[in-house]
Amino acid sequence: METLLKKIKEGKTFLLVPEYKNKKGPGEKKAGFYNPAMKMNRDVSILIVQWLVNASNKPVKILDGLAASGARGVRIANEVEGDFFVTINDWNKKAFNLIIKNTNGLDNTEAVCKNVNCLLHEKKFHYIDIDPFGTPIPYIDAAVKNVTHNGVLAVTATDTATLCGVYPKTCIRRYSAMPLHSWVKHEVGLRILIGYICRESAKYDKGIDVLLSHSTDHYMRVYIRLRKGAKEADESLKKVKKVDATDFTYENKKTMIGPLWTEKLHNKEVLKKLKVIMQGKTLGKKRNVEKLLTRAEEETDLPIFFYTTDVISSQLKVSPPKLSHVLEMLKKLGFKAGRTQFGDASFKTDATKKEVYQVFKKTTSY
């Protein structure tokens, strides 16, 4: 029985998608699957690809490797300006046929029906997008090996329960890292994912530069530029370590986690350029993207991991103060402090946990 299709608009692109009833979340694995909850994910990829095309002096080769309905690749082809070509791949025949329908009229695309790992060993690309159902682990090796020098690898992970420490043994098996199931679990998971990609890249003498990374709804997403060279690989590997996360546990007991990425989650200069590019784009979730880029810029130069007003207030048995008051007081005392992408009650600071507690007690005594 042929799947019923409906026409929708995302960004400024019209798409044919299956008429599945879909809830917010990772959904179910189906041929030609289209998840409206991933609009923001696709919006951000439009900005990153536009930045890459703008920065390149030659035609940019792009791969949407696990394309399903082709929504991401088709939007890139239709909404990014410049000299580039998009290969939109899915090895499911029904999905491939839907991609052909969605690429109709676009002369800067090709539809391919192959195992993405096989395809990656045939061609190299300047931008590779891996957006699987579940873990990206089976695709990382081929992707890091076959992205060009200074090319960008974009990876989505929806196995967030694993990365967030619900299933620590699974995380150790897949990512060779110990997660942490506390209020910082999403940042820990994001850093474990980046750390894994860094280690895999180093096998091929490639170092990494994290352009942007975020944890949103049911998924984690990273954009990483890869640079050839053993020296670059060695320098990147120095940033992947086990860390003491004792101050970020509910039990406050000695806790070592990782190895994970310990440096910046974003490139500030790239963030500024993405903000400029965004002003000229029609995005499905523009307000959400703007908030992400603003929070990312604010947290970039702040230390690893964060606190939340809710958790600290609960630990001290006081009413949660306004976050703006906490940040103001920390800054007055000479500390760095700012909001983060990990929730409206979250903040990062270079103050110690003891110093943060003292600030909370003063703030709530007003």
N, C-alpha and C positions, 0 to 999 in steps of 0.2 A: 504494500500500500504506500502510495507516494505521500510524503510529508507535506502538509499544507504550509504555504509560505505567506508572510505578510510583509508589507513595505513599511519601513521605519526610517526616521531621520536621526542621525547622530552627528554632532558637529554641523558641518554643512554637506554631509554625504548621505545619500539615500542608499539603503541596503535592503536586500531580501533576506529575511531570517525565518527560521522555523517557528510555527505558532505553538510553542511549548508554554505551558504555564510555569513560570519560574519564580522562585522565592529569592529574597536577598541572600547571598551566600555563594558557595562554590558550585551549587547545582549538581546535576547528574551528567555523567559522560555520555553524550549522544552525538551522532553524526551532524555536522553543521551547527553545533551548539552555539548559541548567542546568549551572553549573560549581560543584561542591562546594568547590573551592579558593578560592572568593570568599565563603565564609561570613563570615569576619572583616570583609571589606569591607561586607557587608550589616549585620553586627552594629553596626559603628560608625555607619552611617547611621541605624539605629534610635535611637541615643543623640543624634545631632545633631538629628534631627527632633523628638524628645521635648523637647530643650532649646529649639528654636524655638517649638514649640507652647506650652510653659510660659511663654515670654517674650512671647507675643502676646496682645493683648486682643481679637482678632477671629478668625473662622474662618480657618484656614491652608489655602491651596490648594497641593497637592503634585503634581508631575509625575514619574513614572518614565517617561522619554522613549523609551528603547530597551530595553523590558522583557523581551523573549524569553519565558521561561516565566511572567514576572510575579512571580518570587520576592521581589524587593525590595519592590515596591509592595504586594503582598499581606501581607508581614510587617509593613510599616509600618502598614497598615490594621488589622491584627489585634493588634499588640503595643504601639503607641503609644497613650497615653491623652490625651483632650482633644477639642477641637472642631476638626476638620480633614476634608478630603476629598481622596482620592487619584485622580488620573487615571493609568491604567496603559495605556501605548501601545506598540504595535509594528505596523509597516506590513506585516509578513508575515502572511498570512491564517491559516496554521497556528498561528503563535504567538498571534495574536489569539484564535483558538478555544480554545487552551489557557488563556489568561488568563481567558476567560469561565468556564471550568470551575473555575479556582482562586479566582475571586472570588465563587463561589456562596455565598450566605448572608451576604455582607458588604454592608451598606447604605451604607457610606461610601466606595464606590469606583465608578468607571466604567471599562469597557474600551473602548479606541479603537484603530482601525486606520488610521493616517495616517502620512505622512512627518512626522517630528518637527519639522522646520524649518517646514513649513506650519502644523502645530498651534501652534507657538510664536508665529506671527504672527497667530493668531486669538485667543489668550488669554494673559493674564499669570499668573504663579504666584509664590507666596512661597518655594517650594523647588523647584528644578529639578535632577533627577539625570540626568546624561549618562554612560552606561556602555557605550561602543561596543566593537566588535571592532576593535582597532587604535587609530589616532589619533583624538582627539576634535575635531581641527581643523575638519571640515565643519560642526560643530554649535555652536561657541563663539559666533559672531556672533549668531545668533538667540537663543541662551540668555542672553547678557549683556544684550541689548536688551530682553528680555521678562521678566526677573526683577524683582520689585517693589523699591522702596526698602527697604533693610534686609533684603531677601530673601537666600536662600542658594543658591549654585550649587555643586553637587557634581559633580566631574569625575574620571573614571578614564581613564588612558592605558595601553595595553598595548604601544605601540610603543617599548618601553624600550631596545631596541638602538639606535634612532635618538637618543633623549634621552640615552643614556649614552655616545654618541660613537663607536659602532661604525661608524655611517654619518653622518659629519659633514656631508656635502653635503646629505643628506636632511633633517637637522636644520635646516640653514640655509634650505632651501626651505620647510619646513613652519612652523618656529617663528621664523625670522629671527634665529637665535642660534647661536653657535659652542659646541658641547659640549666635554667633556673626558673622555677615556677613561683614567682613573686610579682610584685607590682611592676617590676622592670622587665618582665618576661618578653615583651614585644621588642624592646631594644636589644636584649640579649639574643633573641632569635635572629634578628636582622644582622647582628654582628657575627653570629655563627655562620649564617649563609654567606656573608662577604668573606669571612675567613676561609671557608671551604673553597670558594672560587679563587681566592688568592693562592692557596696551596696547589690547586689543580693547574693554575696558570704557570706557577713556578716550575712545574715539571717540564714545560716547554720553553723555559728561560724567558718568561714574560712577567713583568710587574704590573701593578694595577693602580689606577687613580679612581677613587669613588666620586662620581659626578653628583649623584642624588640617590637617596635610598629612603624608603618609607614603609611603614606598617599601617595599612588601611583596611578597615572592616575585616574580612576573612582572609586576607592575603598579605604577603610581604613582597616588595618590589625593589630591585636594585638596578642602577645604570652604572656600568663600570667601563672605563677606558683602559685598554691593554697596551702596554709598551714592550717592544722586544728588547731583550738584553739580559744577560745573567746578572749584571749589577743591579738593574731595576728589579729583577725577581728577588734578589737577596735583600734589597732595601725594603721591599714590600713584606717579605716574610718576617722581618724583624718586628713588624707591627701586629703580627698574629701571635697572641700569647694566652696563657692561662692567667686569670685574674682573681683577686680576693674580692668576693662580693658580700662579705659578712654584713656590711652596713645596709645592704639592700635586701635582707631577708627578714621575714616576720619573726623568726626565732632568735635572731641576732647571735647565731653561732657560727664558728669558723666554716666558711664555705668557699671552696675553689671551683671555678667554672671555666669552660672553654676547652681548647684554645679558640679564641675569637678575635675579630678585628678590633684593635684598640685605638685606632686613630679616627680622623674626622669621617662623618657619615655623608658629607656633601662637599662640593667644591664651590666656594663662595662666589668666585668670578663667573662660573657657569650659571649659578642661580640668578645672578643679576641679569645676565643675558636672556635667560628663560623668561624672566619677568617682562622684559622689553618685547620679546617675541610674542608673548601671550596677548599683549594689547591688540595685535593685529589678527588674532585668530578667533574663530567661532567655535567655542568648546561646549561640550555637553554639561560639564560641571565646573564652569569657570570660577565660581566663588570658592568651591572646595579646593581647586588647584591653587588659587591665589593664597588661600589660608595656609596650605601646605608649604608653598615656596617661602612665605613670610616666616613661618615657624622654623623651617629648615635653616633659613639665613640667621635667625636669632640663636639657634642652638649650635651652629657649626663650630664656633670657637670655645664652647663650654666643655667641661670634663665629661668623661664617660659616665653613663647612668644618671638617674634622676630621682627626685622625691615627689610626693604628691601631698597636697594640703590635707586630704582626707586621711591618708595613712598616718601621717605624723600626728594629726589631731587625735586620732584614735589611740595611738601609742601613748600620748601625753594626757589623754582623757580631758581634752579641752575642745571648745567649739572651733570649727575650721575658720581661720581668718580669711580675709580677702587676699587672693594671691598677689594682687597689685601692691598691697601693703607690705607683704613679706619681701617681695622683690625690691621695693623701695628701701626698706630697712637694711637688707643685705648689701645693697649698693652703697648706702650711706656709711656702712662699716668698712667699705673698701673691698668687698668681695665682688667677683663676677657673678651675675645671675640673670636668668632669662627663661622665657616659656619654651616648651618643646612641642613637637608634633604628636607626642604620645598621650594627649588628653588635655582638656582645658584646666585641670587641677594640677598638672605636672610642671615641674621646673627643675632646672639644672643650676648648680652653683659650685664654686671652688671652696666654699666653706665646709668645714668638717661636719659630721653628723651632730656632734655635741654643740657646735656653734649654731647650726640650724635649729636645734631644739631651744637654745637660749633665745633666738630671735622669735620663735613661735610663742614662747612664754611671755615675752615682752609685748608682742603684737596683740595677743588675746587678753592682756591685762588692761588694755585701754577701755 
